[in-house]
């Protein structure tokens, strides 16, 4: 993913990412951990269906079992351990971790109805996370040249900061998939097996690490409200509404 430029600041003051017809995005939450291969194929199928006009846009919130994913810019030397399975994500970016206590939100949106601007999309996803953190009294920030959301950590030293959310997207036929991963209460030691996003001089953090003890449903509620503030209305939908390629046609 290319670094954002200052020219994309206009994304913050426009409604480019909101559909003019105000058609709601399906909001789907999986209660049980979803294996990564199942999630990946389900996303791809849903994105293809959206592009074909056969399905509604969707945001899919879930957790994964512990695993690492590699993006298109991943360097083999940044994989430090085979402690967990490693999957080729097919998205931009480098290595990242997914696991219990981390809220993953896969975002499948039709950019033909949302401005056809990938830079604005990434800016919007970062803003979505920043708004969610602000509601929990956490000051999330962007960094030029580093996609994601960061928190200053003066307690760790001068100029130290930790990443609290990773962002990686792919766009096919102007439909997005992949999305964000927000650290709520994961085991941060699981990051020791990779150089997260290729950045070795800063760390990772979470709500819990910052002293904010919140439940996943609480975070989900704020995520939904913050999403609607930037992307427009949502409507609750069941997991069964997803286009699934899992065993026996089920997301599992």
C-alpha positions as CSV (number, residue, x, y, z in Angstrom):
1,X,0.0,0.0,0.0
2,X,1.4,3.4,-0.9
3,X,1.9,6.0,1.8
4,X,-0.8,8.6,1.9
5,X,0.1,12.1,0.8
6,X,-1.0,15.4,2.3
7,X,-3.3,15.8,-0.7
8,X,-5.5,13.1,0.8
9,X,-6.3,15.4,3.7
10,X,-9.3,16.5,1.6
11,X,-10.8,13.1,2.4
12,X,-11.4,14.2,6.0
13,X,-13.6,17.0,5.0
14,X,-15.6,15.4,2.1
15,X,-18.4,12.8,2.1
16,X,-16.8,10.9,-0.7
17,X,-16.9,7.6,1.1
18,X,-20.7,7.8,1.8
19,X,-23.1,6.3,-0.7
20,X,-25.4,8.9,-2.3
21,X,-28.3,6.4,-2.1
22,X,-27.7,5.8,1.6
23,X,-28.1,2.0,1.1
24,X,-27.0,0.4,4.3
25,X,-24.0,-1.9,4.7
26,X,-24.7,-5.3,6.2
27,X,-23.1,-5.5,9.7
28,X,-22.1,-9.1,10.5
29,X,-20.4,-10.5,13.7
30,X,-19.1,-14.0,14.1
31,X,-19.3,-15.3,17.6
32,X,-16.7,-18.1,17.2
33,X,-13.1,-17.9,15.8
34,X,-13.0,-18.2,12.0
35,X,-10.1,-20.1,10.4
36,X,-8.2,-17.8,8.1
37,X,-8.6,-19.8,4.9
38,X,-12.3,-19.9,5.3
39,X,-12.4,-16.1,6.0
40,X,-10.2,-15.4,3.0
41,X,-12.4,-17.4,0.5
42,X,-15.6,-16.0,2.0
43,X,-14.3,-12.5,1.6
44,X,-13.3,-13.1,-2.0
45,X,-16.7,-14.7,-2.8
46,X,-18.6,-11.9,-1.2
47,X,-16.5,-9.2,-3.0
48,X,-17.1,-10.9,-6.3
49,X,-20.8,-11.1,-5.6
50,X,-20.9,-7.4,-4.8
51,X,-19.0,-6.5,-8.0
52,X,-21.6,-8.5,-9.9
53,X,-24.5,-6.7,-8.2
54,X,-25.6,-9.9,-6.5
55,X,-24.9,-9.0,-2.9
56,X,-24.9,-6.0,-0.5
57,X,-21.9,-4.4,0.9
58,X,-20.7,-5.8,4.2
59,X,-18.5,-5.3,7.3
60,X,-17.6,-8.6,8.9
61,X,-16.3,-8.6,12.5
62,X,-14.5,-11.7,13.8
63,X,-11.6,-13.2,15.6
64,X,-9.1,-15.6,14.2
65,X,-7.1,-18.4,15.9
66,X,-3.5,-17.4,16.4
67,X,-1.7,-17.0,13.1
68,X,0.5,-14.8,11.0
69,X,-0.3,-13.4,7.5
70,X,2.1,-12.1,4.9
71,X,1.2,-9.3,2.5
72,X,2.6,-8.5,-0.9
73,X,5.5,-6.5,0.5
74,X,6.5,-9.0,3.2
75,X,10.3,-9.8,3.6
76,X,11.1,-13.4,4.5
77,X,13.6,-12.3,7.1
78,X,10.8,-10.6,9.1
79,X,9.3,-13.9,9.9
80,X,11.2,-14.8,13.1
81,X,9.4,-17.9,14.2
82,X,7.1,-20.7,12.9
83,X,5.2,-20.7,16.2
84,X,1.9,-20.2,14.4
85,X,0.7,-21.0,10.9
86,X,1.6,-18.4,8.2
87,X,-0.9,-17.5,5.4
88,X,-0.5,-15.5,2.2
89,X,-3.1,-12.9,2.7
90,X,-3.0,-11.4,-0.9
91,X,-3.3,-7.9,0.5
92,X,-0.9,-5.0,0.6
93,X,1.6,-4.7,3.5
94,X,4.0,-7.0,5.2
95,X,3.7,-9.5,8.1
96,X,1.0,-9.1,10.8
97,X,-0.5,-11.2,13.5
98,X,-4.2,-12.2,14.1
99,X,-5.5,-14.0,17.1
100,X,-8.0,-14.1,20.1
101,X,-8.6,-10.7,21.7
102,X,-8.1,-8.8,18.5
103,X,-11.1,-7.4,16.6
104,X,-10.7,-8.0,12.9
105,X,-13.1,-6.1,10.7
106,X,-13.2,-7.2,7.0
107,X,-14.7,-4.4,4.9
108,X,-16.3,-5.2,1.6
109,X,-17.4,-1.9,0.0
110,X,-18.3,-0.9,-3.6
111,X,-15.9,2.0,-4.4
112,X,-17.8,2.7,-7.6
113,X,-20.4,4.2,-5.3
114,X,-17.9,5.7,-2.8
115,X,-15.6,7.9,-4.9
116,X,-13.2,5.4,-6.5
117,X,-10.4,6.7,-4.4
118,X,-8.2,4.1,-2.6
119,X,-6.2,6.7,-0.8
120,X,-9.4,8.2,0.7
121,X,-10.5,4.7,1.6
122,X,-7.4,4.1,3.7
123,X,-7.7,7.5,5.2
124,X,-11.3,6.7,6.1
125,X,-10.3,3.3,7.7
126,X,-7.7,5.0,9.8
127,X,-10.1,7.7,10.8
128,X,-12.7,5.0,11.7
129,X,-10.2,3.5,14.1
130,X,-9.1,6.8,15.5
131,X,-12.7,7.8,16.2
132,X,-13.2,4.4,18.0
133,X,-10.2,4.9,20.1
134,X,-11.1,8.5,21.0
135,X,-14.4,7.2,22.4
136,X,-12.3,5.2,24.9
137,X,-10.0,8.1,25.7
138,X,-7.1,6.7,23.7
139,X,-5.4,9.2,21.3
140,X,-4.7,7.3,18.1
141,X,-2.7,9.0,15.4
142,X,-1.6,8.6,11.8
143,X,2.0,8.6,10.7
144,X,3.2,9.6,7.2
145,X,4.6,6.7,5.4
146,X,3.2,4.1,7.9
147,X,-0.3,2.8,7.3
148,X,-2.1,2.1,10.5
149,X,-2.9,3.8,13.8
150,X,-0.3,4.6,16.5
151,X,-0.3,5.6,20.1
152,X,2.5,7.7,21.7
153,X,4.3,5.9,24.6
154,X,6.3,8.5,26.5
155,X,6.4,6.0,29.4
156,X,8.7,3.8,27.2
157,X,11.0,6.6,26.2
158,X,11.4,9.7,24.1
159,X,9.6,9.5,20.7
160,X,8.5,5.9,21.4
161,X,5.1,4.8,20.1
162,X,3.2,1.6,19.6
163,X,0.9,0.4,16.9
164,X,-2.6,-0.4,18.1
165,X,-4.3,-1.1,14.7
166,X,-3.1,-2.5,11.4
167,X,-4.8,-1.7,8.1
168,X,-4.4,-3.7,4.9
169,X,-6.8,-3.7,1.9
170,X,-7.2,-5.2,-1.5
171,X,-9.4,-3.9,-4.2
172,X,-10.8,-6.0,-7.1
173,X,-13.2,-4.6,-9.6
174,X,-13.5,-1.6,-7.3
175,X,-14.7,-3.7,-4.5
176,X,-12.6,-3.8,-1.3
177,X,-11.8,-6.7,1.0
178,X,-9.5,-7.3,4.0
179,X,-9.6,-4.3,6.3
180,X,-8.5,-3.5,9.9
181,X,-7.3,-5.4,12.9
182,X,-7.6,-3.6,16.3
183,X,-5.9,-4.9,19.4
184,X,-8.4,-5.1,22.3
185,X,-6.9,-7.7,24.6
186,X,-4.7,-10.1,22.6
187,X,-1.6,-11.8,23.9
188,X,1.0,-9.2,22.7
189,X,3.8,-11.7,23.1
190,X,2.5,-13.5,20.0
191,X,3.9,-10.6,18.0
192,X,7.4,-11.7,18.9
193,X,7.4,-14.2,16.0
194,X,7.4,-11.4,13.4
195,X,8.6,-7.9,12.7
196,X,5.1,-6.4,12.6
197,X,4.6,-4.5,9.3
198,X,8.4,-4.5,8.8
199,X,8.8,-1.9,11.6
200,X,11.4,-3.0,14.1
201,X,12.0,0.2,16.1
202,X,8.5,0.6,17.6
203,X,6.2,-1.7,19.4
204,X,2.6,-2.9,19.5
205,X,-0.1,-2.2,22.1
206,X,-3.7,-2.8,22.9
207,X,-6.7,-1.4,24.9
208,X,-5.7,-3.7,27.8
209,X,-2.0,-2.7,27.6
210,X,-3.0,0.9,27.9
211,X,-5.2,0.2,30.9
212,X,-8.6,0.3,29.1
213,X,-10.4,-2.9,30.1
214,X,-13.3,-3.2,27.7
215,X,-15.3,-6.1,26.3
216,X,-15.4,-7.0,22.7
217,X,-19.1,-6.2,22.4
218,X,-18.4,-2.7,23.9
219,X,-15.7,-2.1,21.2
220,X,-18.0,-3.5,18.5
221,X,-20.8,-1.0,19.5
222,X,-18.4,1.9,19.2
223,X,-16.9,0.6,16.0
224,X,-20.4,0.5,14.4
225,X,-21.2,4.0,15.5
226,X,-17.9,5.3,14.3
227,X,-18.2,3.5,10.9
228,X,-21.6,5.0,10.3
229,X,-20.2,8.5,11.0
230,X,-17.8,8.1,8.1
231,X,-19.3,5.6,5.7
232,X,-23.1,5.8,6.2
233,X,-25.8,3.5,7.7
234,X,-25.5,-0.1,8.5
235,X,-28.1,-2.9,9.1
236,X,-27.6,-6.0,11.2
237,X,-27.3,-9.2,9.3
238,X,-26.6,-12.8,10.2
239,X,-23.4,-14.8,9.5
240,X,-25.6,-17.0,7.2
241,X,-26.0,-14.0,4.8
242,X,-22.3,-14.2,3.9
243,X,-21.3,-15.9,0.6
244,X,-19.5,-18.9,2.1
245,X,-17.1,-21.4,0.7
246,X,-16.5,-23.2,3.9
247,X,-17.2,-26.9,4.6
248,X,-20.8,-27.8,3.9
249,X,-21.5,-24.2,2.9
250,X,-21.0,-22.9,6.4
251,X,-18.7,-20.3,7.9
252,X,-16.9,-22.3,10.6
